[in-house]
Amino acid sequence: MFRIVAGNAGDSVTVRLEPDTRTGNNGRDVTLRFVGPPSKETTGPLTVEHPKTITVQLDSTGSYDIAVEAAGQGQQRYQGGYILTVESAQGKLYKLAPFHTVEK
């Protein structure tokens, strides 16, 4: 779980998740979650051709959480490294380092 510090009300924020091809990954299903308000999530295979992207307009000024998780039961779960970036429409770009790889 990551935290965006001091997002501003009304700002449009784009979160992008892509596989880190340098560390190895299996290209299977991963969930990217933006914990709001507003809250959004996207799930599916994470490959170079299929990065996951969420764009939200922040309802209020404050801290927001982003989670990267192996997909739920019954799905082929992602394993490996990834690259997470957060870009603000106000021109700020954050590259967040994961705490650990996504594992079973």
trRosetta pair geometry for C-beta under 8 A, 3 or more apart (Angstrom, degrees):
i j d omega theta_ij theta_ji phi_ij phi_ji
1 65 5.6 -13 -174 -167 105 115
1 66 7.2 153 -160 78 55 45
1 67 5.0 -22 -104 -96 76 84
1 99 7.9 3 39 0 47 137
2 65 6.8 145 77 -158 47 60
2 66 4.5 -16 61 60 102 96
2 67 7.6 -175 20 -76 71 36
2 68 7.9 35 -5 -4 107 96
2 84 6.9 175 -13 120 158 153
2 96 5.1 34 -139 -179 154 154
3 63 5.5 0 -175 -176 108 114
3 64 7.2 152 -156 79 60 37
3 65 5.6 -33 -99 -99 67 67
3 66 7.7 -172 -79 18 21 75
4 7 5.2 47 120 -48 121 110
4 13 7.2 42 -157 -156 173 157
4 63 6.5 166 80 -155 57 59
4 64 4.7 -3 49 58 108 90
4 65 7.7 -154 13 -76 76 19
4 66 6.8 69 -28 -18 98 107
4 86 6.0 -156 -97 172 121 168
4 94 7.1 160 -121 47 91 162
5 63 5.6 -16 -116 -108 48 96
6 61 7.2 -3 -158 -175 58 90
6 62 7.5 -61 -109 -155 32 11
6 63 7.1 -1 -35 -77 37 68
7 11 6.1 -140 -176 58 84 130
7 13 6.4 -42 -136 -52 127 146
7 58 4.8 -173 142 -103 121 158
7 61 6.7 -166 95 -141 57 48
7 62 6.5 -19 55 66 85 43
7 63 7.1 125 12 -112 92 22
7 64 5.3 4 5 -1 144 116
7 88 7.7 -172 -130 -104 82 119
8 11 4.6 86 69 -23 85 124
8 58 6.6 124 84 73 36 144
8 61 5.1 -4 -132 -106 46 94
8 90 7.0 50 41 -32 130 153
9 58 5.8 -127 -118 109 32 100
9 59 6.6 -33 -132 131 85 27
9 60 4.9 -14 -90 -135 104 27
9 61 4.7 -64 -23 -39 87 75
10 57 6.7 -18 -155 -179 31 100
10 58 6.6 -35 24 68 22 84
11 57 7.2 173 88 -151 32 61
11 58 5.1 15 55 23 80 118
11 88 5.5 -18 174 -158 129 102
11 89 5.9 -178 -167 43 73 96
11 90 5.5 -46 -128 -22 117 112
12 55 6.4 11 -180 -178 97 100
12 56 7.3 178 -149 92 57 33
12 57 5.1 -31 -95 -96 71 76
12 58 7.8 -150 -81 0 23 77
12 88 7.5 129 79 -163 52 53
12 89 3.9 53 57 -23 95 134
13 55 7.1 172 87 -149 42 56
13 56 5.7 -15 59 62 90 80
13 57 7.8 149 15 -101 72 26
13 58 6.2 56 -5 -42 117 101
13 64 7.8 154 65 58 165 155
13 86 6.3 -6 -174 -172 106 96
13 87 7.1 158 -157 81 57 44
13 88 5.5 -24 -103 -103 78 65
13 89 7.3 -101 -65 -8 39 81
14 53 6.4 -9 -172 -168 99 100
14 54 7.2 165 -152 86 52 45
14 55 4.6 -18 -100 -99 81 86
14 86 7.3 162 84 -155 48 48
14 87 4.8 -12 59 59 97 95
14 89 8.0 95 -11 -53 94 76
15 32 6.7 179 118 168 119 125
15 34 5.8 171 11 -77 148 114
15 53 7.0 159 83 -153 54 50
15 54 4.7 -2 54 57 103 94
15 55 7.7 -172 20 -77 65 39
15 56 7.9 10 -1 9 104 100
15 66 5.7 178 -135 -122 149 136
15 84 7.2 -12 -171 -168 91 90
15 85 7.5 166 -153 87 46 48
15 86 5.3 -13 -103 -104 73 78
16 51 6.0 18 -172 152 92 132
16 52 7.4 155 -156 85 45 53
16 53 5.1 -7 -105 -104 75 85
16 84 7.3 161 84 -152 53 44
16 85 4.9 -6 56 58 100 94
16 86 7.8 -174 20 -78 70 34
16 87 7.4 21 -2 1 109 106
17 30 7.1 -133 135 111 140 134
17 32 4.7 -161 2 -89 147 137
17 46 6.7 -58 125 -129 104 126
17 51 6.2 170 83 -172 51 84
17 52 4.3 -6 58 59 107 100
17 53 7.5 -162 24 -70 69 42
17 68 6.2 155 -124 -108 140 118
17 82 5.9 3 -170 171 90 130
17 83 7.4 157 -153 80 44 52
17 84 5.5 -6 -103 -104 76 76
18 46 7.2 169 -144 -174 32 97
18 48 7.0 54 -169 -117 109 48
18 51 4.0 -34 -89 -113 89 116
18 52 7.7 -170 -69 27 49 64
18 82 6.7 159 84 -162 34 81
18 83 5.1 -16 65 57 86 99
19 25 4.5 -132 -153 48 121 157
19 27 6.8 -36 -66 -90 159 63
19 46 5.3 133 -56 136 95 98
19 47 6.3 -15 -2 -128 135 27
19 48 6.4 -78 47 -59 108 62
19 51 7.8 -134 0 -99 67 77
19 80 6.5 24 -150 103 102 127
19 81 7.2 94 -171 89 65 64
19 82 5.7 -63 -118 -109 38 73
19 83 7.5 28 105 12 13 84
20 23 4.7 27 106 23 116 107
20 25 6.9 119 55 -33 62 123
20 80 7.1 -158 55 146 85 97
20 81 3.6 -52 56 115 127 109
20 82 5.4 -144 -12 -91 91 11
20 83 5.2 120 -75 -37 86 85
21 25 7.3 -82 -99 20 44 106
21 48 6.7 13 -62 -69 126 115
22 81 7.2 -44 69 74 74 146
23 80 6.1 149 105 -174 95 87
23 81 3.2 52 68 7 142 140
23 101 7.0 -151 136 -94 138 128
24 80 5.2 -132 110 -128 61 117
24 81 7.0 83 55 14 54 96
25 46 7.1 -67 155 97 143 106
25 78 6.8 -4 -171 -170 106 92
25 79 6.6 176 -146 91 61 52
25 80 2.8 -161 -100 81 71 157
25 81 6.2 -112 -61 46 105 57
25 82 7.1 80 -91 -68 147 75
26 76 8.0 -121 124 155 122 105
26 78 6.4 -180 60 -145 92 48
26 79 5.0 44 5 47 118 89
26 80 6.1 168 -1 -18 66 121
27 45 5.9 18 161 -173 74 104
27 46 6.6 -147 -144 78 41 57
27 47 4.5 32 -141 -85 102 96
27 78 7.5 -133 96 -120 7 86
28 45 6.1 -75 -156 -122 24 78
28 46 7.4 2 73 32 32 80
28 71 7.5 -117 135 20 93 120
28 75 7.7 144 164 145 106 87
28 76 4.1 -114 -151 124 126 96
28 77 5.8 56 110 93 133 18
28 78 4.7 -163 75 -79 79 54
28 79 7.2 33 37 7 115 70
29 43 6.2 29 -172 174 105 89
29 44 6.0 -80 -126 -166 83 15
29 45 5.7 -54 -78 -77 56 48
29 46 7.4 107 -144 -7 18 83
29 70 7.6 79 96 -174 76 60
29 71 3.5 -21 123 -5 112 150
29 75 4.5 -54 57 154 157 124
29 76 5.5 118 6 72 100 65
29 77 6.2 -58 65 -106 87 32
29 78 5.8 -128 80 -34 32 89
30 43 7.2 -157 94 -141 34 62
30 44 7.6 -27 49 67 60 37
30 45 7.8 64 12 -154 79 19
30 46 4.3 2 20 -24 125 131
30 52 6.8 -121 87 -20 104 145
30 68 6.6 -4 175 -170 118 86
30 69 7.1 154 -166 80 70 41
30 70 6.5 -61 -115 -117 66 36
30 71 6.0 -111 -89 -39 14 87
30 77 7.9 83 -81 -164 57 57
30 78 3.8 -14 -64 6 95 153
30 82 7.4 128 -153 -81 169 151
30 102 6.1 46 -120 134 113 176
31 41 6.0 4 -174 -177 98 117
31 42 7.4 168 -149 85 56 39
31 43 4.5 -17 -99 -97 80 94
31 67 7.6 0 109 109 96 97
31 68 7.4 160 84 -155 57 40
31 69 4.7 -16 61 64 104 93
31 70 7.5 22 15 102 90 14
31 71 5.3 125 -33 -97 93 62
31 72 7.4 49 -38 -25 138 78
32 41 6.5 168 87 -152 51 66
32 42 5.3 -3 55 56 98 86
32 43 7.7 -174 22 -76 62 47
32 52 4.3 159 2 123 139 141
32 54 6.1 -159 118 -18 116 119
32 66 7.5 -15 -171 -172 82 95
32 67 7.6 161 -157 85 38 56
32 68 5.9 -8 -106 -105 68 73
33 39 7.5 -6 -175 -169 88 92
33 40 7.6 177 -151 93 49 46
33 41 4.2 -12 -105 -103 74 106
33 66 7.0 155 84 -160 58 48
33 67 4.2 -6 58 57 109 100
33 68 7.8 -165 23 -71 76 31
33 69 7.0 14 -1 9 116 110
34 38 7.8 40 107 96 114 68
34 39 6.4 177 94 -148 71 46
34 40 4.8 15 48 52 110 84
34 41 7.0 -164 23 -73 64 56
34 54 5.0 -163 -18 121 126 150
34 56 5.6 -164 123 -15 157 143
34 64 6.8 5 -173 163 86 123
34 65 7.8 152 -161 89 42 54
34 66 5.8 -17 -105 -106 62 77
35 39 5.8 0 -135 -116 38 98
35 64 6.5 168 76 -174 69 74
35 65 4.0 -3 49 67 123 99
35 66 7.2 -152 13 -75 83 27
35 67 6.6 60 -30 -9 111 105
36 39 4.1 -133 22 -55 100 54
36 40 7.2 65 -31 -6 122 71
36 56 6.5 -142 -90 -173 122 155
36 58 7.9 -169 -140 -127 95 59
36 59 6.8 81 176 7 111 115
36 64 6.5 -5 -110 -135 44 114
37 59 4.6 -8 106 18 102 146
37 60 7.4 58 67 12 98 99
38 56 5.4 -159 62 -152 101 119
38 57 7.4 44 13 60 120 63
38 59 6.2 115 -33 -33 71 113
40 54 4.8 158 101 -155 126 123
40 56 5.7 -165 4 -72 130 116
41 54 7.3 -31 -109 -90 20 141
42 52 4.9 171 92 -158 122 107
42 53 7.4 17 26 57 162 36
42 54 5.9 -164 -5 -69 114 96
43 71 5.5 104 -161 -115 113 107
43 72 7.9 -19 -140 7 153 91
43 75 7.7 -56 166 -139 123 174
44 50 6.5 -97 118 161 114 131
44 52 7.0 155 52 -90 91 104
44 71 8.0 101 -49 -83 14 139
45 50 5.4 56 91 83 88 149
45 78 7.9 144 -143 -78 47 104
46 50 6.6 -136 -126 97 24 92
46 51 7.1 41 -149 -123 76 40
46 52 6.2 -48 -103 -19 95 106
46 78 5.4 29 30 -111 119 144
46 82 6.9 -25 157 -109 149 122
47 50 4.8 53 47 36 85 92
48 51 7.5 -5 -157 -50 26 87
58 61 7.4 78 135 -83 131 37
58 64 7.0 -116 -116 -46 110 142
66 84 7.0 147 124 -176 141 137
66 86 7.1 -143 -37 -77 157 124
66 96 7.5 140 66 44 137 168
68 82 6.4 -156 -177 71 156 150
68 84 6.5 -118 -46 -78 139 133
68 98 6.8 -64 53 -115 142 116
68 102 6.2 -100 135 -72 100 119
69 102 6.8 136 -163 -132 19 114
70 77 4.1 33 -179 -165 114 112
70 78 5.4 -157 -121 52 72 74
70 79 7.2 16 -103 -71 121 60
70 102 5.0 149 -61 173 80 106
70 103 6.8 -79 -45 81 134 21
70 104 6.5 145 -144 -97 175 38
71 75 4.1 -59 117 90 128 141
71 76 7.6 39 57 71 129 39
71 77 5.5 -154 49 -109 78 66
71 78 6.6 92 -5 -1 90 90
72 75 5.9 76 68 15 60 116
77 102 7.9 -143 166 145 93 108
77 104 5.8 115 92 -98 143 76
78 102 5.2 24 102 102 100 138
79 101 7.0 50 -177 144 61 116
79 102 6.2 -141 -119 97 32 78
79 103 5.7 49 -129 -118 90 50
79 104 6.4 -26 -83 -30 115 80
80 101 5.7 -83 168 -166 15 125
80 102 6.7 -10 49 53 43 86
81 98 7.1 -176 -149 38 71 140
81 101 5.1 -68 -76 -107 54 105
82 98 6.2 83 61 -44 85 144
82 101 7.5 128 2 -137 81 68
82 102 6.7 33 -10 -6 125 112
83 95 7.5 -33 -172 -157 92 100
84 95 7.5 131 86 -164 57 53
84 96 4.6 -39 92 65 110 102
84 98 6.5 110 3 -63 120 86
85 93 6.8 -13 -174 -171 108 91
85 94 6.8 156 -162 85 58 54
85 95 5.2 -26 -107 -105 83 67
85 96 7.2 175 -97 15 29 78
86 93 7.5 157 85 -159 53 44
86 94 4.3 -7 60 60 99 106
86 96 6.5 46 -5 -20 106 114
87 92 7.3 170 -154 91 46 54
87 93 5.0 -7 -109 -110 81 77
87 94 7.6 -162 -73 26 39 66
88 91 6.6 -27 87 42 93 30
88 92 4.1 24 35 51 124 91
88 93 7.4 -135 22 -66 75 40
88 94 7.9 58 -18 -6 96 97
98 101 6.8 89 111 -82 144 36
100 103 7.5 -47 136 -5 112 111
